[in-house]
Amino acid sequence: MLECVINLAEGRETRAVEAIVQAAAPALLDVHVDADHNRSVFTLAGPMVEDAAWSIAEAAAHLLDIRHHVGVHPWLGAIDVVPFVPLGTASLDAAIEARNRMGARLASELSVPVFFYGPERGLPEVRRRAFRDLAPDLRPTRPNPRLGASCVGARGPLVAYNVVVDASLEVAREVARELRGPAVRALAFQAGRRVQVSMNLIDPRVVGPAQVVDRIASRVSVRVCELVGLVPRWVLDDIPAERWAELDLGPDRTIEVRLLARGLPLPA
Amino acid sequence: MLECVINLAEGRETRAVEAIVQAAAPALLDVHVDADHNRSVFTLAGPMVEDAAWSIAEAAAHLLDIRHHVGVHPWLGAIDVVPFVPLGTASLDAAIEARNRMGARLASELSVPVFFYGPERGLPEVRRRAFRDLAPDLRPTRPNPRLGASCVGARGPLVAYNVVVDASLEVAREVARELRGPAVRALAFQAGRRVQVSMNLIDPRVVGPAQVVDRIASRVSVRVCELVGLVPRWVLDDIPAERWAELDLGPDRTIEVRLLARGLPLPA
C-alpha cells in the first residue's frame, strides 16, 4: 500500500478546500488546513490512492491560482509537493513508479513543470535549485502562470511537526539551526502572531516528536505542538500515553486508525 | 440529517480505539482521543448515523470496563454521553426519536441504565443528580458493573472547546466560574501537566470560540486552544481566517468538509 501526502498552496478559501476534499474522498485519511501558512495537506492511502491524488491535482488546477498566493512557507506551485510513501511491506520502488506516473500526468495534462525528488535528491535541494541551476525533470521548462511547478517525490515515512515557541523569530531560527541533522529538517517562521519551529522528522525512529520537543524546551518555552497529517502507529508506541496530548498525538492521529475509519484494509 | 457525538471513557488503549473506529466506519467523521482525560469522542453523521452509533456502543461494551477507568473528566459510564444533534433542516424532534431508540437498545440489549437529557433537562443536571435523587429513565436501576450508566441526549449544535492556560488550577477554576452563563458551560481541570478550562459553548452564535479565548486571555495567559470534534461551517464564517490556527479551527474541522470527505451529502 502507498500513502500520498499532497501539499497545496491554499489554506484560507473554505469553499475551495471543500471542493478538493470532495475530489479526494475515496482515499482521503486526513486534511490539515493551515490558514497561517496558507497551505493544506491531504493524506491519502489505500487502493484508490493514485486516482485520488490525480483528482486533487485536477480540482486544484481548476480552483487555485498562485498569483493570489501569500504565505511564509517555501513553495514552488499550487500543487506544491506530492510525495508517495510505501506503507507496510510496499517498496520504495513502488512509490517511485507512482511518482513517475503522477509527474507525467501533471506535466502533460496540466502543463505543470515537474521536479522529481527521492533517493537521488531530496526536496530541500529541489526547492533551493529549481529554475536556478536545475531544470524541471518534465517540461514545460518555465513555471505555469497559474499553477507554478510541482515537486513530486518518493520517500519513506516522515513526521511533519510544528512547535510554537515563546521566542523571537531570531532565537527560533537559532533553535532550528541547532536541531538540523541527518534525521531532522527544521525551519523557523513567523506564522500569524506566533513563532514556530517547523520540522520534518525524516528518521522518526532515531529522532521522534518527544525528542525534538524536549530539545526545544531546553532552549525556549514551548507553547504548543502540532502534528501535520498522520503518523504510523509505531511512532506512538515509542512514547508514553501521558505525553500524547501535549505532543498533539493520539490513536486518532495514526494512519492505521484512519484506514480502519474508512473501512480500508491495513497495509500488508 | 442527524449528527451523533459519542463520548467514551477510554482514550489510552490504541487497539481498543482502533476496533471501535472500525465499527463506526460508515458514518465516522472525526475521532478525538484525549489520553489526558482518558476519553474519546466519535463524531458521526449521515444516513448510517444510528447504525454506526449502535455499532460503537456494542464494540465499547465488548472492550471497555470502567473498573479500570481513571480520569479527571466527570463520567457516569463507559458509553458515557450520546447526544443526537439535528443538522440543516432536521428537527429536534427527529433527534429526540433517535435518542429514544438508542436509549432503549442500550438498556435492553446491554443492560446499561439510561438517563435521557434534552430540552426537558440538561446534561449537567443529570450528571449532578444521577443515582442520587434521580433514577434512570430506563432500567436497570443500578449501574452496570462493567459499563456504568449512559446519558443519551438530544440537543442543538454546540462547540466543545478546551483552553490550556498558564495558571494554577485554583485560578483556572475562578476563570471557569466567571465564564459560565446561559451560552457557556465551563469547568477547570488538571490534565496531565497542564491546567485546562474545558467548555461547552452551547449557543455558539452568541458566544463562540474567539470570544471565550479573548475573555480568558484578559485574565490569564493562554497556552493553547483545542477544539474537540467538529463545528458547523458557519462558526468559521464568523471568525477572521487569521485567527483560525490560533483557535484550532479551520475548514478541515467543519462537519461539511468531513461529510464531503466521506462522499456523504451535505445536510438539507
Interface residues (C-beta under 8 A of the other chain):
Chain A: G11 R12 T14 V17 E18 V21 Q22 A24 A25 P26 L28 V31 H32 V33 D34 A35 D36 S40 V164 A191 G192 R193 R194 R223 V224 R233 L236 D237 A241 E242 R243 W244 A245 E246 G250 P251 D252 T254 E256 V257 L260 A261 R262 G263
Chain B: G11 R12 T14 V17 E18 V21 Q22 A24 A25 P26 L28 V31 H32 V33 D34 A35 D36 S40 V164 A191 G192 R193 R194 R223 V224 R233 L236 D237 A241 E242 R243 W244 A245 E246 G250 P251 D252 T254 E256 V257 L260 A261 R262 G263
